[in-house]
Amino acid sequence: MPSVSFDHVTKRFGNTTVVEDFNLQVHDGELLVLVGGSGSGKSTILRMLAGLEEVTSGRIRIDERDVTDVPPGQRDVAMVFQDYGLYPHMTVRQNLSLGLRIRKIAANEIDRRVAWAAGVLGLDPLLDRKPKQLSGGQRQRVAMGRAMVREPLVFLFDEPLSNLDAALRAQMRIEIGSLQRRLKTTAVYVTHDQVEAMTLGDRIVVLADGRIQQIGRPIELYSAPVNKFVAGFIGTPAMNFLPGVLEQEGDRTYFATEGARLTVREGKTGQASAGLATFGIRPEHLQVDPAGPQGKPESADGETLTGRVVLVERLGGTSHVHFEVGPHRLLASTTSDSLPEVGSSIRVRAPAARAHLFGGDGRALLQM
């Protein structure tokens, strides 16, 4: 199985640096996801790997072979694009086989590969149809099949599900993940959707401004983000943040903000000391007390937030309770059937063991 490595890769367009000193090793047979917002450099990294963009400096290797200056057609990679890229005048069979015919592969070998890909992807009944006769999901399967028949060393996916509706995206995520595990081929997948990243990736690379913010397994990014950016980017709904200051009293550290004062775990504060900081906690880790602030406390001192409910979203099995603590708007995600009324006071437990703390530079001081 091949591996992919980026060694101090930088990409500039004129005076603008879009990827800076990028170092990464993609393991044999893994599905690695590059995720980030617009302008993070993720698609540029993929295009450099495919040979569609030149590298300004640094080296790229596939299976220990330096491909930095190798033309795209000689890198033995196959790319699945966002817009499918199918030829409308050709049938599914012709679209699948075109690349092989251009490479002058033997006819019987072309037939074997097309039959194999069609069987794996469930395209057998569609081989004589043209793209306009297919649904979005079927077109995406054809685009994937066209990559598969090449039997490449590495699959590259450039936001392949962006044009599909939510239900179909969920279905195709399952199919892509299952296919990659079945084929055991190294794959690099680019997306701006952190749900896709979390559900598909063996490992995830979070990017911002052309730089790696964190690399890790999905649960590592969720549970132990190294900075505020990753903490806010990973997780749905997004993490709550409270800006404030750290206060030291003896051997205990507290986080203080307008409307609240919370205990920081003793012995777990890392670099924490007095000064500006941000307290973070995920909506699903906040515990709503439907009894309100007048009820009997259910938590230890220093772990309770008291606020006013401004919105309740009932989403079925889970509900979102939006509430204000001083000038700060927070969100609690709850599965309770007993929900507070809009305008009512509310008491919410913020367990210290679930809290994250970030310093003034955004780096994590406290992790779960």
C-alpha positions in Angstrom: 0.0 0.0 0.0 1.3 3.5 -0.8 1.9 6.3 1.6 1.8 10.0 0.9 4.1 12.5 2.5 4.4 16.3 2.3 7.8 17.6 3.3 7.8 21.4 4.1 5.5 22.2 1.3 4.7 25.9 0.6 2.4 27.3 -2.1 2.3 31.0 -3.0 0.2 32.8 -5.6 2.2 35.9 -6.3 2.9 37.5 -2.9 0.1 35.6 -1.2 1.0 32.5 0.7 -1.9 30.0 0.8 -0.1 27.0 2.2 2.9 27.4 4.5 5.5 24.8 5.6 3.0 21.9 5.3 4.2 18.6 6.8 2.1 15.5 6.7 2.4 11.7 6.5 -0.7 9.8 5.1 -0.6 6.3 6.4 -1.0 3.2 4.1 -4.6 2.4 3.5 -6.1 5.2 5.6 -8.8 7.7 4.7 -7.4 11.1 5.8 -9.6 14.1 5.8 -8.5 17.7 5.2 -11.1 20.0 6.8 -11.3 23.8 7.1 -13.2 26.8 6.0 -12.9 28.8 2.8 -9.4 29.9 2.2 -7.8 27.4 4.6 -5.7 25.9 1.8 -7.3 22.4 1.8 -8.2 22.2 -1.9 -4.8 23.7 -2.9 -3.1 20.9 -0.9 -5.1 18.3 -2.8 -4.4 19.9 -6.1 -0.7 19.9 -5.4 -0.9 16.2 -4.6 -2.7 15.6 -7.9 -0.2 17.7 -9.8 -2.8 20.3 -10.8 -0.9 23.0 -8.9 2.9 23.5 -8.8 4.7 23.4 -5.5 6.5 26.6 -4.6 8.9 24.9 -2.3 9.1 21.5 -0.5 8.6 17.9 -1.8 5.7 15.5 -2.2 6.2 11.8 -2.2 3.8 8.9 -3.1 5.0 5.5 -2.0 8.5 6.9 -1.4 8.6 8.2 -5.0 9.2 11.9 -5.3 6.4 13.2 -7.5 6.9 16.9 -6.9 7.7 17.6 -10.6 5.9 14.6 -12.1 3.0 15.4 -14.5 -0.5 14.6 -13.2 -1.1 11.7 -15.6 2.0 9.9 -14.3 1.4 10.1 -10.5 -1.0 7.2 -10.4 -3.7 9.0 -8.5 -7.4 9.4 -9.3 -9.5 12.4 -8.3 -13.3 12.6 -7.7 -14.5 16.2 -8.2 -17.3 18.2 -6.7 -19.0 18.6 -10.1 -18.7 15.0 -11.2 -17.1 15.9 -14.5 -19.1 13.4 -16.6 -19.4 13.7 -20.4 -23.1 14.3 -21.1 -23.0 12.7 -24.6 -21.5 9.4 -23.3 -23.2 6.5 -21.5 -22.2 5.4 -18.0 -20.2 2.6 -19.6 -18.4 5.0 -21.9 -17.7 7.4 -19.0 -16.3 4.6 -16.9 -14.0 3.3 -19.7 -12.9 6.5 -21.3 -9.7 6.9 -19.3 -8.7 3.4 -19.9 -9.3 3.6 -23.6 -7.2 6.8 -23.8 -4.4 4.8 -22.1 -4.9 2.0 -24.6 -5.7 -0.6 -22.1 -6.7 -4.0 -23.7 -10.4 -4.3 -24.4 -10.9 -7.4 -22.3 -9.2 -5.7 -19.3 -11.4 -2.6 -19.8 -14.5 -4.8 -19.7 -13.2 -6.5 -16.5 -12.6 -3.3 -14.7 -15.8 -1.6 -15.7 -17.8 -4.7 -14.7 -16.0 -4.8 -11.4 -16.7 -1.1 -10.6 -20.3 -1.3 -11.8 -20.9 -4.3 -9.6 -19.3 -2.7 -6.5 -21.2 0.6 -7.0 -24.6 -0.9 -8.1 -24.3 0.7 -11.5 -25.1 -2.5 -13.6 -28.7 -1.4 -14.5 -27.4 2.1 -15.5 -24.5 1.3 -17.8 -26.4 2.3 -21.0 -27.9 5.5 -19.6 -26.5 9.0 -20.0 -25.8 11.4 -17.1 -28.9 13.4 -17.6 -30.9 10.3 -16.9 -29.3 9.8 -13.5 -29.9 11.3 -10.1 -27.2 13.2 -8.3 -26.2 10.2 -6.2 -26.0 8.0 -9.3 -23.8 10.5 -11.0 -21.5 10.6 -8.0 -21.2 6.8 -8.1 -20.2 7.0 -11.8 -17.6 9.6 -10.9 -16.3 7.3 -8.2 -16.4 4.3 -10.6 -14.3 6.2 -13.1 -11.7 6.7 -10.5 -11.9 3.1 -9.3 -11.3 1.5 -12.8 -7.9 3.2 -12.9 -6.9 1.2 -9.9 -4.8 4.1 -8.6 -2.3 4.2 -5.7 -4.3 7.0 -4.1 -7.9 8.3 -4.3 -8.4 12.0 -4.0 -11.8 13.4 -3.1 -12.4 17.2 -3.6 -15.7 18.0 -1.7 -17.5 15.3 -3.7 -20.8 15.6 -1.8 -21.3 19.4 -1.9 -23.9 19.3 -4.6 -26.1 16.7 -2.9 -29.0 17.3 -0.6 -28.7 16.5 3.1 -30.3 13.0 3.0 -28.2 12.0 0.0 -25.0 13.3 1.5 -25.6 11.2 4.6 -26.1 8.1 2.4 -23.1 8.8 0.2 -20.9 9.3 3.3 -21.7 5.8 4.4 -21.1 4.4 0.9 -17.7 6.2 0.5 -16.5 5.1 3.9 -17.6 1.5 3.3 -16.0 1.5 -0.2 -12.7 2.8 1.1 -12.5 0.2 3.8 -13.4 -2.5 1.3 -10.7 -1.5 -1.2 -8.2 -0.6 1.5 -6.8 2.1 -0.8 -5.1 5.3 0.6 -7.5 8.2 0.3 -7.3 11.9 0.9 -10.6 13.6 1.3 -11.2 17.4 1.3 -14.3 19.0 2.8 -15.5 22.1 4.6 -18.1 20.0 6.5 -16.9 18.9 9.9 -19.7 16.3 10.1 -18.3 14.6 6.9 -14.8 14.8 8.4 -15.9 13.3 11.8 -17.8 10.4 10.2 -15.4 9.5 7.4 -11.9 10.2 8.6 -9.5 7.7 10.2 -7.6 10.9 11.0 -8.5 14.5 10.4 -6.3 17.5 9.6 -7.8 20.8 10.7 -6.5 23.7 8.6 -6.8 27.5 8.9 -4.9 30.0 6.8 -2.8 27.4 5.2 -1.5 26.0 8.4 -2.2 22.8 10.3 -4.1 23.5 13.6 -4.3 19.9 14.8 -4.1 16.3 13.5 -5.8 13.4 15.2 -8.6 10.9 15.3 -12.1 12.3 15.4 -12.5 11.6 19.1 -9.2 13.3 19.9 -10.2 16.5 18.1 -13.6 16.5 19.8 -12.3 15.7 23.3 -8.9 17.4 23.4 -8.8 20.4 20.9 -5.4 22.1 21.1 -6.7 25.5 20.6 -9.9 27.6 20.5 -10.2 27.4 16.7 -10.3 23.6 16.6 -12.7 23.6 19.6 -15.1 25.8 17.8 -14.8 24.2 14.4 -15.3 20.6 15.5 -18.6 19.5 17.1 -22.3 20.2 16.3 -23.7 22.4 17.8 -20.5 24.4 18.2 -18.8 24.7 21.6 -19.9 27.5 23.9 -17.3 30.1 24.8 -17.2 32.6 27.7 -14.5 35.3 27.7 -13.2 36.3 31.1 -10.3 36.1 33.5 -8.7 33.5 35.7 -8.5 34.3 39.4 -6.1 32.5 41.8 -7.2 31.9 45.4 -4.7 29.8 47.3 -4.3 26.5 45.5 -7.6 26.9 43.6 -8.2 28.6 40.2 -11.5 30.2 39.2 -12.8 31.5 35.9 -14.8 34.7 36.2 -16.9 36.5 33.6 -19.8 38.9 33.8 -22.7 37.0 35.3 -20.8 33.9 36.4 -17.8 32.5 38.4 -16.8 28.9 37.7 -14.4 26.5 39.4 -11.5 25.2 37.3 -10.3 21.7 38.2 -7.6 21.6 40.8 -4.4 20.0 39.6 -5.5 20.0 36.0 -4.9 23.6 35.0 -1.8 23.0 32.9 -0.4 26.4 32.0 -3.4 28.2 33.6 -2.6 31.2 35.8 -4.2 34.6 36.5 -5.1 36.6 33.4 -7.3 36.7 30.3 -8.8 33.4 29.3 -11.8 31.8 27.5 -14.0 29.1 29.2 -15.4 26.5 26.7 -18.0 23.8 27.2 -20.0 21.8 24.6 -23.8 22.2 24.5 -24.3 18.5 25.1 -22.2 18.7 28.3 -24.4 21.4 29.9 -27.0 19.9 32.2 -30.3 21.8 32.3 -32.1 21.8 35.6 -35.8 22.2 34.8 -36.6 23.2 38.4 -35.1 26.6 37.8 -32.8 28.6 40.1 -35.3 28.3 43.0 -35.1 24.5 43.0 -32.7 22.4 45.1 -29.2 22.6 43.8 -28.0 19.5 42.0 -24.3 20.5 41.6 -21.3 21.5 43.5 -20.7 25.2 44.1 -18.8 26.8 41.2 -20.3 24.6 38.5 -23.7 26.3 38.2 -24.8 28.9 35.7 -27.9 30.9 36.2 -29.5 32.7 33.2 -32.7 33.5 31.3 -34.1 31.4 28.5 -34.4 33.2 25.1 -35.3 30.4 22.8 -36.2 26.7 22.9 -35.8 24.6 19.7 -37.6 21.3 19.9 -35.9 18.9 17.4 -37.4 15.6 18.4 -35.2 13.5 20.5 -32.9 16.4 21.3 -33.8 20.0 22.1 -31.7 23.1 22.1 -32.1 25.6 24.9 -30.7 29.1 24.2 -30.1 31.2 27.4 -28.3 34.3 28.5 -25.8 34.6 31.3 -25.2 38.3 31.7 -24.3 39.6 28.2 -23.4 36.1 27.0 -25.6 33.8 24.9 -25.1 30.1 25.5 -26.7 26.9 24.1 -27.5 23.7 26.0 -28.5 20.5 24.2 -30.8 18.2 26.2 -32.8 15.0 25.7 -35.1 15.9 28.6 -38.9 16.1 27.9 -39.2 18.7 30.6 -38.2 22.0 29.0 -38.1 25.5 30.4 -40.3 28.3 29.0 -38.9 31.2 27.1 -38.4 34.1 29.4 -38.0 31.9 32.5 -34.9 31.7 34.7 -32.8 28.6 34.4 -30.1 26.9 36.2 -27.5 25.0 34.1 -24.7 22.8 35.5 -21.4 23.2 33.7 -19.4 20.2 35.0 -15.7 21.2 35.6 -14.6 17.8 34.3 -16.1 18.7 30.9 -14.7 22.2 30.7 -12.0 23.5 28.3 -9.9 26.5 29.0 -8.0 28.6 26.5 -5.4 31.3 27.1 -5.3 34.8 25.6 -3.4 33.3 22.5 -6.2 30.8 21.9 -4.1 27.7 23.0 -5.6 25.2 25.3 -4.7 25.5 28.9 -7.2 22.9 30.2 -8.4 19.8 28.4 -10.8 17.0 29.3 
